Amino acid sequence: MEQHIVIGIEGLVGSGKTTMARELLKYIPNSILLHGGNIYRAVVFALLNSGVHLEDLASKTKNLDSFEILKKFHLSIQLEDRETVIYWNGKKIAEEDLQSEASSLGVSQMSQVADNQKLYEFGKSIIDQFKKDYSIILSSRDIIKMYPDVDYHFFITASLEERTRRKCIQYTKKMENKEQEEFERSIRENIEKRDELQEKAGYYKIYDQTIVIDVTKDASPQESAKKIMSHIKMPSVR
């Protein structure tokens, strides 16, 4: 019988978590990438596209159950090409919408006030279901709280300068007519603000089993993924 493992990937804003997680799919047989963070992003995306303004998000969602919001907006999770995707009322939410600056900042704001317990229980049930058939690369926040039985827990870190550089590359198409210096400054400020909100929400906690991986000087996602793989012992088939 094939054994399956769960590998949790957390990290600082802009450290390249998603890119590294995708790279790990090449190294781990019969694996899938579960974008846990995108479940939360989908909740925020649905709220923002239903008339809630970004600046009001924290106050509007205070004491709200994030799982109830998930159900209210008929958000569902499906597996496509070895990765989970989110559907809203039968239509797939584009990755660029989930990863937009507004959605990212909204997640950081909402995470400080919303009740996530049922959402975490829902996330655990999804992991347990998929684990029957696949090894899981889980890119998410608060992984230890959501899934204490995770086999490996990695926290990805990089310097603020490197994370700003990576985000600038990601958002280059949105630069429009902004001067490069102004663009980089706005990206850096956004990262710093999200870092502050994430830390206040308790998402940057390092546990005894956490393995911290610094990717500041890595030349490629492949190099970063190999660093992670050096700590992983693949399960045997029994």
N, C-alpha and C positions, 0 to 999 in steps of 0.2 A: 504494500500500500504506500502511495506517495505521501510524504509528509509536507505540510505547508507551513510557512512562517509569515509573520507580520513585521514589516520594517517601517518604523515611524520616522518621518522626516519633518523636523521643525527648524526654525531659524529666524534670523533677523530679516527685516523688510529689505527686499532687493538683493538678497544673498544668492539667488539663483536656485531656490529649492525645487521649483517645478521642473526646470531644465535638467537638474541632476536626477530627479526622480524618474523622468522619462528615459534618461540614459541608463538607469539601473535596469530597465525592462530588457535591455540587451544582454545583461549578465545573469539574470535570475530566471531559470526555466519555468515555464507555465505560470508566469506572474502577470498581475494586472496592476494598474495605477488607480488608486482610489483618491480622488481629489476631495478630501474631507472639507477643506477650506472653502471649496466652491459651493457646498451646501449652504454655508453661512452667507457667502457672497450672493447666492441666488435669493435668499430671504431679503437681503438688503436691496438687491436689484429690483425685486418685485415691489418693495415698499416705495422706492424712489420713483418707480414708473407708475405708481398708483396715487401720486399726488403729494407724498410726503417729501418735504424739502430737506436737503442734506443738513442744513444748520439746525433743523428741528428734530432730527432723527433720534438723538439720545433721549430728549424729553418725551417724544411720542412713544418710544418703546420701553420706557422705564417700567420695570416690574412685569413686562409682557413675557409670555412664554414663547420663545423662538420656535419651538416645535409646533405650537398652535398656528403661528404665522405660516409655517411651512405647509400645513394642511389647508389653511384658509385659501392660499393662493394656488392650490393644486400643483405644487412643485413635486416632480418625480425624478428618480435617479435611474439611469439605464447604462448599460455597458456597451461601448462601441470601440472597435479597434484597440482593445485591451485597456481602455481608459473609461472612467465614469463620466457621463455628461448629464446635464440638468435640463429637464423640460418644464416649461411653464404653460399650462393649459394646452398641452399637446405640441408645443413648438419649442425646439431646442434653443436655449439661450447661448448666444455666440460667446466664445472664449474672450474675445476682446471686450465685450460688455461686462463680463464677470471680473475682468482684470483692470477695468478702467480706474482712473484716479478717484472718481466719485464713489464707486463701489468699494474701493480699497479703504478710503478714508471713512466711509460709512460703517464698514465692518469694525474698524478700530473704535469708533464712537459707540456703536450699539453694543459691542462686547462688554463694555463697562457696566451696563445697566440691565441688560436682558437676562432672564432666567434661562439658562441653557441645559438644565438637568435632563429634561425629556429629550432634547435634541441629541445630547450625548448618548442617552440610552438607545435612541433610534440609530445613531451612528454605530454603536456597538453591535446592534442586531444586524446591520448591513455587513459589517466586517465578518461576523460569525457566519453569515450566510455564504459570502463569497469564499471564505477560507475553506469551506468544504471542498471546493474545486480548484482553488488557485492559491499561490503565495501572493501576499498583498504588500505593495509599496504604498504606504499611507502618508500623503502629504496633507498636514492639517495643523491645527493649534490645539493645545491642551490635550495632547495625545494620552499622556499617562492617566489623566483623570477620566478620559473617555474610554480608554482601553488599557487597563492596568497590566494585562497579560501580553503586551507587545513584546516580541522576541528581541528586537533591537530598537533603541531610541537614539537618534542622531539629532544634534543641534548644529545647524550650519551658521557660521559667522564669517564676517568679512569687514574690512575697514569701511568707514562712512564714505571715504573718497571712492573706493572701488564699487560700492553699492550705488553711489550716485552715477558713476560712469555707466554701469550696466543698465540702470533705469533710463538714462539719457538715450542709450542705444534703443531700448525698447520703445520709447515714446518719440523717437526722432520724427516720425511721420506726422506727429501732432504739433510739431514745433511751430509751424506756420511762419509768421513773419517775426517771431521773437528773436532777439539777438541771442547768440549762443550763450554768452555769459549770463544773461537774464534767465534763459531756459534752464541752465545747470543750477542756478541759485534756487529757482522755484522747485526743481526736483529734489534738491538737497533738503530744503525746508520741509517739503512734504514727507520725506523719509524720516526726518528728525521728529516731526509731529506724530507720525504713525508709531515710531519707536516709543515715544513717551506714552502714548495711549495704550500700546500693547503691553508695555511694562506695568502700567497701572492696573491693567486687567489681569495681570499675573501670568501672561503667556510666555515670558522669557525665563521661566524657572528651569534650573538645571537640577536633575535628580541624580541619585547615586548611580543609577544604571545608564545615565546619559553619556554619550560619547560626543564630545565637541570637535567639530571639523572646521578648521580655518581655511577658507578658499581664496583669501585675498590675493595670493600670488599664483594661483592656478591659471595655467594658460588656456584651459579648455574645460568644458563640462565632463569630457572623458577622463581627464586627470582627477577631477573632483570625485567622480563616480568610483574610480579605482581606489581612492583613499577610503571611501565608504566600504567598498567590497573587501578591503584588506582586514576589516573587523568582523566580517560575516562568515560564519561556518554554515555551508549549505547542508540541509538535512539529507539524510540517506533514505533510500527507498527500502521499505521493509515489507 
